[in-house]
Amino acid sequence: MIELKGQLGKYKIVKKLGSGGFGTVYLAEDTILKCQRALKIPHRTTAQPDKLLQESILQTRLLDHPHIVKLLTVDIIDGILIMVMEYIEGTDLEKILDKSSTLEIKTALKYFKQILSALAFAHQKSVIHRDIRPSNILINMDSEVKIADFGTSTLLQEKQFATTKIGSPPYMAPEQFEGKAVFASDIYSAGSLFYEMVTGFPPIVLANPMEIYKKAKAGQWMPLAQKNPSVSPELNFVIMKTMAADLKVRYALATDVLNDLERMGSKNRDYTTEMKDIQKRIQARESRTDHVCWNCRKATGRRVRTCPYCGEEQ
């Protein structure tokens, strides 16, 4: 593992911010632009430097969103591959939960909606995060969410867990364990985060990743409202749907989750009527087609073995 000190090109290394499965992050000062940057040094990559550079340019153009940490560029300095990102002053959700265990539902909903907003934006640009977890959710000084490592998880190899799969087991959707990450996989992970924010634990707490997979595949986790009685039946229903094991049942779009959450927040609402209305609209969305591709979510026939849009086997 490379340890940076002193000067690296135009960047003056200030301190080490942390190290995770994908790489080590440093706070640095850009001595030319006179501003602070976050430098990520990958442990190893699945892509050539020129591909990372192209990916950087693409992300800079596509992922310009208030709740996504901006990747500014990828460069090679003194033989070291570095990813230059905007520096977010604040903390991350993992540290917050380590200190407070749980958050108020109002605060958790605020963060959850901001995460969903970022996911909806990225998914519209055909970008999947694949590794939504507490340490990747940064919270700035204004208590606003900034999602880190967006779009880079396909290029960086996990250091410890399953180099053939991307993600963090407690927050991974069942299909991710099978190597099939889709847009709805991010929604599952976001739902798992909310679950932890209001209960203090992920939906499934086991040490063995394959045991987590088996329980996630079978949907064997305690409903949110049973773990935290303060959670309303409507919110419990929405969160459970974000974590449905079956892709045909789970929310396909982050915007659909946001829409249902916004309806829950309206004044003078009838919870019983609203619950039935949400269920009807979900059923309507699911009945638009008999079958959809697990990967691109486009409509296909039931007997189609290979998706005509993305080429994936069904």
C-alpha positions as CSV (number, residue, x, y, z in Angstrom):
1,M,0.0,0.0,0.0
2,I,1.4,3.4,-1.0
3,E,1.7,6.0,1.8
4,L,1.8,9.6,0.6
5,K,3.7,12.3,2.3
6,G,5.0,15.8,1.4
7,Q,4.4,16.8,-2.2
8,L,2.9,15.0,-5.1
9,G,3.1,17.1,-8.2
10,K,1.1,20.2,-7.5
11,Y,-0.6,18.7,-4.5
12,K,0.7,19.2,-1.0
13,I,-0.4,16.2,1.2
14,V,-2.0,17.6,4.3
15,K,-3.2,14.3,6.0
16,K,-4.6,10.9,5.5
17,L,-8.4,10.9,5.7
18,G,-9.0,7.2,5.7
19,S,-8.6,3.9,4.0
20,G,-11.2,1.4,2.7
21,G,-11.6,-1.6,0.5
22,F,-11.0,0.4,-2.7
23,G,-8.3,2.8,-1.8
24,T,-6.7,5.4,0.5
25,V,-8.0,9.0,0.6
26,Y,-5.8,12.0,1.5
27,L,-6.6,15.6,2.0
28,A,-4.3,17.7,-0.2
29,E,-3.8,21.3,-1.1
30,D,-3.7,22.3,-4.8
31,T,-0.8,24.7,-4.7
32,I,-1.7,26.2,-8.0
33,L,-5.5,26.7,-7.6
34,K,-5.1,27.3,-3.8
35,C,-7.9,25.0,-2.8
36,Q,-8.3,21.7,-1.0
37,R,-8.9,18.4,-2.8
38,A,-9.4,14.8,-1.8
39,L,-7.0,12.4,-3.5
40,K,-7.9,8.8,-3.7
41,I,-5.1,6.3,-4.4
42,P,-6.6,3.0,-5.5
43,H,-5.2,-0.2,-4.1
44,R,-5.5,-1.7,-7.5
45,T,-7.7,-1.3,-10.6
46,T,-9.3,-3.4,-13.2
47,A,-8.8,-0.7,-15.9
48,Q,-5.9,0.9,-17.7
49,P,-5.0,4.5,-16.7
50,D,-6.3,5.8,-20.0
51,K,-9.6,4.2,-19.4
52,L,-9.8,5.8,-16.0
53,L,-9.0,9.1,-17.5
54,Q,-11.8,8.7,-20.0
55,E,-14.2,7.6,-17.2
56,S,-13.2,10.7,-15.3
57,I,-14.1,13.0,-18.1
58,L,-17.4,11.2,-18.6
59,Q,-18.3,11.5,-14.9
60,T,-17.3,15.1,-14.8
61,R,-19.8,15.8,-17.6
62,L,-22.6,13.4,-16.4
63,L,-22.6,13.4,-12.6
64,D,-22.9,17.1,-11.8
65,H,-25.4,16.9,-8.9
66,P,-25.6,18.6,-5.5
67,H,-25.6,15.3,-3.7
68,I,-22.8,13.6,-5.6
69,V,-19.1,14.1,-4.8
70,K,-17.6,15.4,-8.0
71,L,-14.7,13.5,-9.5
72,L,-12.5,16.2,-11.1
73,T,-9.9,14.2,-12.9
74,V,-7.7,11.1,-12.8
75,D,-4.0,11.5,-13.3
76,I,-0.7,9.7,-13.0
77,I,2.0,11.6,-11.0
78,D,5.4,10.1,-10.3
79,G,4.0,6.7,-11.4
80,I,1.1,6.9,-8.9
81,L,-2.5,6.7,-10.1
82,I,-4.6,9.4,-8.3
83,M,-8.2,10.3,-8.5
84,V,-8.8,13.9,-7.7
85,M,-12.2,14.8,-6.1
86,E,-13.8,17.7,-4.5
87,Y,-13.1,17.8,-0.7
88,I,-16.2,17.6,1.5
89,E,-15.6,19.1,4.9
90,G,-17.7,17.2,7.4
91,T,-18.1,13.5,8.3
92,D,-19.7,10.3,6.9
93,L,-22.7,8.3,7.9
94,E,-20.7,5.5,9.3
95,K,-19.0,7.7,11.9
96,I,-22.4,9.3,12.7
97,L,-24.0,5.9,13.3
98,D,-21.0,4.7,15.3
99,K,-21.5,7.7,17.6
100,S,-25.3,7.9,17.8
101,S,-26.4,4.4,16.8
102,T,-29.7,5.7,15.4
103,L,-31.1,8.8,13.9
104,E,-34.4,10.5,14.3
105,I,-36.8,9.4,11.6
106,K,-37.1,12.9,10.3
107,T,-33.3,13.2,9.9
108,A,-33.0,9.7,8.3
109,L,-35.8,10.6,5.8
110,K,-33.9,13.8,4.9
111,Y,-30.7,11.8,4.1
112,F,-32.7,9.0,2.4
113,K,-34.4,11.4,0.1
114,Q,-31.2,13.1,-0.9
115,I,-29.6,9.7,-1.6
116,L,-32.5,8.8,-3.7
117,S,-32.3,12.1,-5.6
118,A,-28.7,11.4,-6.4
119,L,-29.5,7.9,-7.5
120,A,-32.4,9.0,-9.7
121,F,-30.1,11.5,-11.4
122,A,-27.3,9.0,-11.9
123,H,-29.6,6.2,-13.1
124,Q,-31.0,8.6,-15.7
125,K,-27.4,8.9,-17.0
126,S,-27.1,5.1,-17.0
127,V,-24.7,5.1,-14.1
128,I,-25.0,2.5,-11.2
129,H,-23.1,3.1,-8.0
130,R,-23.0,-0.5,-6.8
131,D,-21.6,0.2,-3.4
132,I,-24.0,2.4,-1.4
133,R,-22.9,2.0,2.3
134,P,-22.5,4.3,5.3
135,S,-18.9,5.2,4.7
136,N,-19.7,6.3,1.1
137,I,-22.4,8.7,2.4
138,L,-20.6,11.9,3.3
139,I,-22.5,14.6,5.4
140,N,-21.1,18.1,4.9
141,M,-21.2,21.0,7.4
142,D,-24.7,22.0,6.2
143,S,-25.9,18.5,7.0
144,E,-26.4,17.7,3.3
145,V,-25.6,14.4,1.7
146,K,-22.7,13.9,-0.7
147,I,-22.4,10.4,-2.2
148,A,-18.8,9.4,-2.7
149,D,-17.2,6.8,-5.2
150,F,-20.0,7.2,-7.7
151,G,-19.3,5.3,-10.9
152,T,-15.8,4.3,-9.9
153,S,-16.7,1.0,-8.2
154,T,-16.8,-0.8,-11.6
155,L,-13.1,0.2,-12.2
156,L,-11.6,-0.3,-8.7
157,Q,-11.2,-3.8,-7.3
158,E,-12.3,-4.5,-3.7
159,K,-9.3,-5.3,-1.6
160,Q,-10.8,-7.8,0.8
161,F,-14.2,-9.1,-0.1
162,A,-14.8,-11.1,-3.3
163,T,-12.9,-9.5,-6.1
164,T,-15.4,-10.7,-8.6
165,K,-18.3,-8.8,-6.9
166,I,-18.7,-5.2,-6.1
167,G,-20.5,-4.0,-2.9
168,S,-20.6,-4.4,0.8
169,P,-22.4,-7.6,1.9
170,P,-24.7,-6.1,4.6
171,Y,-26.1,-3.6,2.0
172,M,-25.9,-5.7,-1.2
173,A,-29.0,-6.8,-3.1
174,P,-29.3,-10.6,-3.7
175,E,-28.5,-10.2,-7.4
176,Q,-25.3,-8.4,-6.6
177,F,-24.0,-11.5,-4.9
178,E,-24.7,-13.2,-8.2
179,G,-22.7,-10.6,-10.2
180,K,-25.8,-8.8,-11.6
181,A,-25.9,-5.3,-10.3
182,V,-28.8,-3.2,-11.7
183,F,-30.4,0.2,-11.0
184,A,-32.7,-1.4,-8.5
185,S,-29.6,-2.8,-6.6
186,D,-28.8,0.7,-5.6
187,I,-32.3,1.2,-4.3
188,Y,-32.0,-2.0,-2.2
189,S,-28.8,-0.6,-0.7
190,A,-30.4,2.8,0.0
191,G,-33.3,1.0,1.7
192,S,-30.9,-1.0,3.8
193,L,-29.1,2.2,4.8
194,F,-32.4,3.8,6.0
195,Y,-33.2,0.6,7.9
196,E,-29.9,0.9,9.8
197,M,-30.3,4.7,10.3
198,V,-33.5,4.1,12.3
199,T,-32.8,0.8,14.0
200,G,-29.0,0.9,14.6
201,F,-28.3,-2.3,12.5
202,P,-28.5,-3.4,8.8
203,P,-31.5,-5.6,8.0
204,I,-29.3,-8.8,8.1
205,V,-26.4,-8.9,10.7
206,L,-24.2,-11.9,10.0
207,A,-20.4,-12.4,9.6
208,N,-20.6,-14.8,6.7
209,P,-21.3,-13.0,3.4
210,M,-22.9,-16.1,1.9
211,E,-25.2,-16.4,4.8
212,I,-26.3,-12.8,4.3
213,Y,-26.9,-13.7,0.6
214,K,-29.1,-16.6,1.6
215,K,-31.3,-14.6,3.9
216,A,-31.5,-11.6,1.6
217,K,-32.5,-13.9,-1.3
218,A,-35.2,-15.4,0.9
219,G,-36.2,-12.0,2.3
220,Q,-35.6,-13.2,5.9
221,W,-35.2,-10.0,7.9
222,M,-37.4,-8.4,10.4
223,P,-39.8,-5.7,9.1
224,L,-38.7,-2.2,9.9
225,A,-41.8,-1.3,12.0
226,Q,-41.1,-4.3,14.3
227,K,-37.6,-3.1,14.9
228,N,-38.7,0.5,15.4
229,P,-42.4,0.9,16.4
230,S,-42.1,4.7,15.6
231,V,-42.0,3.9,11.9
232,S,-45.5,4.3,10.4
233,P,-47.1,1.4,8.4
234,E,-46.8,3.5,5.2
235,L,-43.1,4.1,5.6
236,N,-42.5,0.5,6.6
237,F,-44.3,-0.6,3.4
238,V,-42.1,1.6,1.2
239,I,-38.9,0.6,2.8
240,M,-39.8,-3.1,2.6
241,K,-40.5,-2.6,-1.0
242,T,-37.1,-1.0,-1.6
243,M,-35.5,-4.2,-0.2
244,A,-37.7,-6.8,-1.9
245,A,-35.6,-9.8,-3.0
246,D,-37.7,-10.2,-6.2
247,L,-36.8,-7.5,-8.8
248,K,-40.3,-7.7,-10.1
249,V,-41.6,-6.5,-6.7
250,R,-38.8,-4.1,-5.8
251,Y,-39.0,-0.4,-6.9
252,A,-37.3,-0.2,-10.3
253,L,-36.9,3.6,-10.2
254,A,-35.6,5.9,-7.4
255,T,-38.1,8.5,-8.5
256,D,-41.0,6.1,-7.7
257,V,-39.7,5.8,-4.1
258,L,-39.4,9.6,-3.9
259,N,-42.9,10.1,-5.2
260,D,-44.4,7.7,-2.6
261,L,-42.4,9.3,0.2
262,E,-43.6,12.8,-0.9
263,R,-47.2,11.6,-0.9
264,M,-46.8,10.3,2.6
265,G,-45.6,13.8,3.7
266,S,-48.7,15.6,2.5
267,K,-50.9,17.3,5.1
268,N,-54.2,16.0,6.3
269,R,-53.5,12.6,4.9
270,D,-55.6,9.5,5.6
271,Y,-52.9,6.8,6.3
272,T,-55.3,3.9,5.5
273,T,-56.4,5.4,2.2
274,E,-52.9,6.4,1.3
275,M,-51.5,3.0,2.0
276,K,-54.1,1.5,-0.4
277,D,-53.3,4.1,-2.9
278,I,-49.6,3.5,-2.8
279,Q,-50.3,-0.3,-3.2
280,K,-52.6,0.4,-6.2
281,R,-50.0,2.6,-7.9
282,I,-47.2,0.1,-7.3
283,Q,-49.4,-2.7,-8.8
284,A,-50.2,-0.4,-11.8
285,R,-46.5,0.1,-12.4
286,E,-45.8,-3.6,-12.1
287,S,-48.6,-4.5,-14.5
288,R,-47.4,-2.3,-17.4
289,T,-45.6,-5.4,-18.8
290,D,-45.6,-9.1,-18.3
291,H,-41.9,-9.3,-18.2
292,V,-38.9,-6.9,-18.0
293,C,-35.2,-7.5,-18.4
294,W,-33.5,-7.9,-15.1
295,N,-30.6,-5.7,-16.3
296,C,-32.0,-2.8,-18.4
297,R,-35.6,-3.1,-17.1
298,K,-37.0,-2.7,-20.6
299,A,-40.1,-4.7,-21.6
300,T,-39.5,-8.1,-23.2
301,G,-41.7,-11.1,-23.9
302,R,-42.0,-13.9,-21.4
303,R,-40.4,-16.4,-23.7
304,V,-37.4,-14.2,-24.6
305,R,-34.1,-15.8,-23.6
306,T,-31.9,-12.9,-24.5
307,C,-32.8,-9.3,-24.0
308,P,-33.0,-7.5,-27.5
309,Y,-31.9,-4.2,-25.9
310,C,-28.9,-5.1,-23.7
311,G,-28.1,-8.7,-24.8
312,E,-28.2,-10.2,-21.3
313,E,-29.6,-13.7,-20.8
314,Q,-32.9,-13.8,-19.0
